[in-house]
């Protein structure tokens, strides 16, 4: 490359020859020179003008600073909006956890007010540094993860407790007739009609005609009929091969297929069938084998936790057949 330099009057000229390397070095030098000149101009015009109060330069500086603050403000607002959304999600999950806690505590027999008591905290103050936005966001993410885990755990616990409560509600532990004394217990006795030894397969509750008869547990009515021995008869299936039988009723208020709640009125005391007077004959059968109902009723009064165990045919002596004779005819009951 060749450069020709002349003076103003074209009197003299001078030629400069530049090779490839010289040309590159020249361009780099020219670029550095321009950068230095630009920095110098910036320092002299903008900074000096801002210090000495030049109107135009001051306006430009204010615009630049204002734009910078606007960008920072926009950045802060965007972060605050994200964190506010996260905080709203956390509040919703805390409300869900609180509701789950109240239901679970109710199923477990714990007073929900005891759980809401704020635990005491304190100690020496050791000041720390301020949290950054990233650290605060990380803390919120950790809390969100813990809240999800606690919600899942509480949901499982609620399901298990509810299942246990349903099982307890399906075990006949409630007194079928209220405010009366036991007349004849379960076991061998002298039959009041035949005068011979016979097995009494239930409990007798003497009561006035029309006294309400209540279901000892929830279930489904599987039998509602008149029986020659039992008179007006109701049988309720509670699941797990467990059935309760209510006999000699004067009136019946349910029919086969009805869903029954614990403590629901089924019938009224009477003296129908093979009977010497108004009373309720109450039986509990496990896998078709008569059991002593008094054990179930005692479990309901004294050991609520043992109610489920009583319903298991393989637990203790409840699943064993009564003593001989091996077969029992309806004539042995009243």
Number of C-alpha atoms within 10 A of each C-alpha: 9 9 10 9 12 12 9 8 7 8 7 9 11 9 10 9 10 14 10 9 9 12 13 12 13 13 12 12 12 12 12 12 12 12 12 12 12 12 12 12 13 13 12 12 14 18 15 15 17 18 11 11 12 13 11 12 18 18 13 13 16 13 12 12 12 12 12 12 12 12 12 12 12 12 11 13 12 12 14 13 11 13 16 12 12 16 14 12 12 18 12 12 17 16 11 13 19 16 13 17 20 17 19 22 18 14 18 14 9 13 11 16 9 9 13 11 8 7 6 5 5 5 5 5 6 5 6 6 5 8 10 9 13 9 11 13 16 12 13 16 14 11 13 18 12 12 17 15 12 14 19 13 12 17 17 13 17 20 14 14 18 16 13 15 14 13 18 22 21 23 29 29 24 20 22 25 24 13 9 13 11 13 13 15 16 19 15 15 15 13 16 14 13 10 9 11 12 19 23 25 26 26 22 22 22 21 22 16 16 15 20 21 25 21 26 32 26 23 25 19 22 17 16 18 16 16 16 14 19 25 21 24 24 27 24 27 21 23 15 14 14 22 25 24 21 28 32 30 29 21 18 18 11 17 16 14 13 12 14 21 17 18 18 16 18 24 25 26 28 25 23 24 19 19 20 11 16 22 28 33 27 25 22 25 21 21 13 11 17 23 23 21 22 19 14 24 19 16 20 21 12 10 11 13 12 14 24 19 16 22 23 16 18 12 12 10 12 22 18 14 13 20 10 9 8 7 8 15 9 14 16 21 20 28
